């Protein structure tokens, strides 16, 4: 019973460190926010909104330029 209070003491610094790291926004989450705001401004709801947002995200994937291949002489 005496040792049961020691475990939280060892885990606390690990949990505190994990909470300090900020989460990076992915391209998808950023684009989702932009598409969602655009759908809201157009007044879309329900199935129309879902269609618009998935089309918006899909078009951003296609519009994303491919990395340029380097050509060595």
C-alpha positions as CSV (number, residue, x, y, z in Angstrom):
1,X,0.0,0.0,0.0
2,X,2.9,2.4,0.7
3,X,4.2,2.1,-2.9
4,X,0.9,2.9,-4.6
5,X,1.3,6.7,-4.2
6,X,4.8,6.6,-5.9
7,X,3.5,5.7,-9.4
8,X,1.7,9.0,-10.0
9,X,4.8,10.9,-8.9
10,X,6.8,9.3,-11.6
11,X,4.2,9.7,-14.3
12,X,3.4,13.4,-13.6
13,X,6.5,14.9,-15.3
14,X,5.8,12.7,-18.4
15,X,2.2,13.9,-18.7
16,X,3.2,17.5,-18.1
17,X,5.7,17.4,-20.9
18,X,3.3,15.8,-23.4
19,X,0.7,18.5,-22.7
20,X,3.3,21.3,-23.4
21,X,3.8,20.3,-27.0
22,X,1.5,22.3,-29.4
23,X,-0.3,20.3,-32.1
24,X,0.5,21.1,-35.7
25,X,-2.4,21.8,-38.0
26,X,-2.5,19.6,-41.0
27,X,-3.3,20.8,-44.5
28,X,-6.6,18.9,-44.3
29,X,-7.7,20.5,-41.0
30,X,-6.7,24.0,-42.3
31,X,-8.6,23.4,-45.6
32,X,-11.6,21.9,-43.7
33,X,-11.9,25.2,-41.7
34,X,-11.7,27.3,-44.8
35,X,-14.2,25.2,-46.7
36,X,-16.5,25.1,-43.7
37,X,-16.5,28.9,-43.4
38,X,-17.2,29.2,-47.1
39,X,-20.1,26.8,-46.9
40,X,-21.5,28.8,-43.9
41,X,-21.2,32.0,-45.9
42,X,-23.2,30.4,-48.7
43,X,-25.8,29.3,-46.3
44,X,-25.4,25.6,-47.1
45,X,-26.9,23.0,-44.8
46,X,-27.3,19.2,-44.6
47,X,-26.4,17.1,-47.7
48,X,-25.6,20.2,-49.8
49,X,-23.0,21.3,-47.2
50,X,-21.4,17.8,-47.0
51,X,-21.2,17.7,-50.8
52,X,-19.7,21.2,-51.0
53,X,-17.1,20.5,-48.3
54,X,-15.9,17.2,-49.7
55,X,-15.7,18.7,-53.2
56,X,-13.8,21.7,-51.7
57,X,-11.3,19.5,-50.0
58,X,-10.9,17.2,-53.0
59,X,-10.2,20.2,-55.3
60,X,-7.5,21.4,-52.9
61,X,-5.8,18.1,-53.2
62,X,-5.8,18.3,-57.0
63,X,-4.7,22.0,-56.9
64,X,-1.7,21.2,-54.6
65,X,1.4,21.4,-56.8
66,X,3.6,18.3,-57.1
67,X,7.1,18.7,-55.8
68,X,9.5,19.6,-58.6
69,X,11.9,17.0,-59.7
70,X,15.5,18.1,-59.8
71,X,17.4,17.5,-63.0
72,X,21.1,17.0,-62.6
73,X,23.2,17.9,-65.7
